[in-house]
Amino acid sequence: MTKIKTRSGKMLLTVILIVVGAIVLMGTWLSSSYNNLVTLRGGIDNAWSNVQVQYQRRADLVPQLVSTVKGAANFEQETLTAVTEARTKWLGSQQSGDISQEIDAANQFDSAMSRLLVTVESYPTLKATENFQALQAQLEGTENRISVSRKQFNDIVLPYNIRVKRFPTVFIANMFGFDPQPFFEANQKAQDAPVVNFQQ
């Protein structure tokens, strides 16, 4: 009788240890997966703030650029208005907290800036001014920084999106609201080459 009690006690202890071990392993996996998702999302937030910094730099240059371009005789007001409106929309999108809206506003800002720079090509006297050349050099540097920042953002979004969709992490992602993030994709019109008219 004592041997049976001892044997059943050992079996009960073994079962308890197995259950406790399984719970500890599950808890370790859950916390590790959760912390990994938090780290990846933190990287996305950081990369996105770097994109925003570069767009802000561009937005800060636009008033000077528009002011310089306004001095050119007969410069198309519609183009300047489009740039100013796109800048305002991008600045306004910052309060939304929605990366998709910000990306959309940034693409519109990109498009308006491209139209402005293409239009400037038709004004050689404007392009020759020292002030415009200095602004254009700053703008080119900013455009390069924007491009690098967007690539870095996408490079961080990719592993995060893979992780939140991969089994079994998908369960933790769904449980704690880790949704896939949008990529910063080029505006669909960006694939069309701009038409530059060098005649006045």
C-alpha distance (Angstrom), angle and dihedral (degrees) to the residues before:
residue distance angle dihedral
M1 . . .
T2 3.79 . .
K3 3.81 90.3 .
I4 3.83 90.3 53.2
K5 3.81 91.0 50.1
T6 3.80 91.2 48.1
R7 3.80 92.0 47.4
S8 3.84 93.1 47.8
G9 3.81 89.5 45.4
K10 3.82 90.4 53.4
M11 3.79 90.8 47.1
L12 3.81 90.8 49.7
L13 3.80 90.8 48.6
T14 3.84 90.2 48.8
V15 3.81 91.4 50.3
I16 3.80 90.7 47.8
L17 3.82 91.1 49.8
I18 3.80 91.4 48.3
V19 3.82 91.3 49.6
V20 3.82 92.3 46.1
G21 3.83 90.1 46.8
A22 3.81 91.0 50.4
I23 3.81 91.1 48.8
V24 3.81 91.3 48.9
L25 3.82 91.5 48.5
M26 3.82 91.5 47.1
G27 3.82 91.0 47.8
T28 3.79 91.4 48.6
W29 3.80 91.5 49.7
L30 3.83 92.3 46.3
S31 3.79 94.0 49.2
S32 3.81 92.3 43.8
S33 3.81 92.6 49.9
Y34 3.80 92.4 44.9
N35 3.81 92.7 48.4
N36 3.80 90.5 47.9
L37 3.82 90.7 53.3
V38 3.82 90.4 47.8
T39 3.81 90.1 51.2
L40 3.80 92.6 48.6
R41 3.81 92.2 47.6
G42 3.80 89.4 48.5
G43 3.81 88.1 54.5
I44 3.80 89.7 51.5
D45 3.82 91.3 50.1
N46 3.80 90.2 49.8
A47 3.80 93.4 47.1
W48 3.81 90.9 47.6
S49 3.81 91.5 50.9
N50 3.82 88.0 53.5
V51 3.82 89.1 53.5
Q52 3.81 89.2 49.6
V53 3.81 91.5 50.4
Q54 3.81 90.9 55.4
Y55 3.80 92.9 46.1
Q56 3.81 88.8 48.8
R57 3.80 88.9 52.6
R58 3.80 88.5 53.3
A59 3.81 91.8 45.5
D60 3.81 89.2 53.0
L61 3.82 90.6 52.9
V62 3.81 94.9 49.0
P63 3.85 98.0 76.4
Q64 3.82 90.4 53.3
L65 3.79 91.2 45.3
V66 3.81 93.2 48.0
S67 3.81 90.5 47.0
T68 3.81 91.4 51.6
V69 3.81 93.1 45.6
K70 3.83 92.4 47.8
G71 3.78 87.4 65.3
A72 3.79 90.6 66.2
A73 3.77 112.7 97.8
N74 3.82 114.8 -109.1
F75 3.80 94.5 0.1
E76 3.79 109.9 167.9
Q77 3.80 107.5 -95.6
E78 3.81 91.0 -162.1
T79 3.80 90.7 64.1
L80 3.80 92.7 49.9
T81 3.80 90.8 47.8
A82 3.82 91.2 50.9
V83 3.81 91.1 51.9
T84 3.79 92.8 47.5
E85 3.81 92.3 47.5
A86 3.82 92.2 47.1
R87 3.81 89.9 50.3
T88 3.81 91.1 49.9
K89 3.80 91.8 47.9
W90 3.79 91.5 49.9
L91 3.82 91.8 49.4
G92 3.81 89.5 48.7
S93 3.80 92.6 50.2
Q94 3.82 89.4 63.1
Q95 3.81 90.3 76.5
S96 3.81 93.8 54.1
G97 3.80 95.9 73.3
D98 3.82 86.8 -148.9
I99 3.80 111.6 123.2
S100 3.82 91.6 -160.5
Q101 3.82 91.4 58.1
E102 3.79 91.0 45.8
I103 3.81 91.5 50.3
D104 3.82 90.1 50.1
A105 3.81 91.3 49.8
A106 3.81 90.7 46.0
N107 3.81 90.8 52.2
Q108 3.81 90.1 51.8
F109 3.80 88.9 48.5
D110 3.83 89.5 50.9
S111 3.79 91.1 50.1
A112 3.81 93.9 49.1
M113 3.82 91.9 48.1
S114 3.81 90.6 49.7
R115 3.82 90.6 52.2
L116 3.81 90.1 49.2
L117 3.79 93.5 50.9
V118 3.80 92.6 45.5
T119 3.81 90.1 50.0
V120 3.82 91.3 49.1
E121 3.82 88.0 61.3
S122 3.80 87.7 73.0
Y123 3.82 91.3 60.3
P124 3.82 108.4 66.5
T125 3.80 92.8 170.5
L126 3.81 90.2 56.3
K127 3.79 91.5 47.6
A128 3.81 89.6 52.0
T129 3.82 95.2 57.5
E130 3.78 114.9 107.1
N131 3.82 93.1 -133.2
F132 3.80 93.0 53.3
Q133 3.80 92.3 46.2
A134 3.81 90.8 52.4
L135 3.81 91.3 48.5
Q136 3.79 91.8 46.1
A137 3.82 90.9 52.1
Q138 3.81 90.3 51.3
L139 3.78 90.6 46.3
E140 3.81 92.6 50.1
G141 3.80 90.2 51.7
T142 3.79 89.8 48.8
E143 3.81 92.2 49.0
N144 3.81 89.3 53.3
R145 3.81 90.6 49.9
I146 3.81 90.4 48.6
S147 3.79 90.3 51.6
V148 3.81 92.6 49.9
S149 3.83 92.0 45.8
R150 3.80 92.3 50.3
K151 3.81 91.0 50.1
Q152 3.81 91.2 49.4
F153 3.81 89.8 48.9
N154 3.81 91.4 52.5
D155 3.82 90.7 45.5
I156 3.81 89.3 58.1
V157 3.81 95.8 41.3
L158 3.82 92.1 55.8
P159 3.84 99.1 64.6
Y160 3.80 90.6 40.1
N161 3.82 92.6 53.0
I162 3.80 90.8 46.4
R163 3.81 90.8 50.0
V164 3.82 95.6 49.6
K165 3.81 90.5 50.5
R166 3.81 97.7 43.2
F167 3.80 121.1 100.3
P168 3.05 126.0 -84.5
T169 3.84 95.8 10.0
V170 3.80 88.6 61.9
F171 3.83 88.1 77.1
I172 3.81 92.6 56.5
A173 3.80 91.2 43.4
N174 3.80 91.2 52.9
M175 3.80 92.8 43.4
F176 3.82 94.2 52.8
G177 3.82 100.5 33.5
F178 3.79 100.7 -105.6
D179 3.80 98.6 157.1
P180 3.82 124.7 -176.2
Q181 3.80 111.9 -93.7
P182 3.82 126.0 -132.2
F183 3.77 120.8 -106.8
F184 3.78 120.0 -125.9
E185 3.79 98.6 -112.0
A186 3.76 127.1 -177.9
N187 3.76 118.0 -99.8
Q188 3.82 109.0 -95.4
K189 3.81 89.5 -121.2
A190 3.82 89.8 57.1
Q191 3.80 90.5 81.9
D192 3.83 90.3 63.6
A193 3.77 111.5 87.5
P194 3.82 111.5 -123.2
V195 3.78 117.2 -115.4
V196 3.79 111.0 -123.4
N197 3.79 118.0 -161.8
F198 3.80 111.5 -163.7
Q199 3.81 93.7 -175.3
Q200 3.80 121.1 96.1
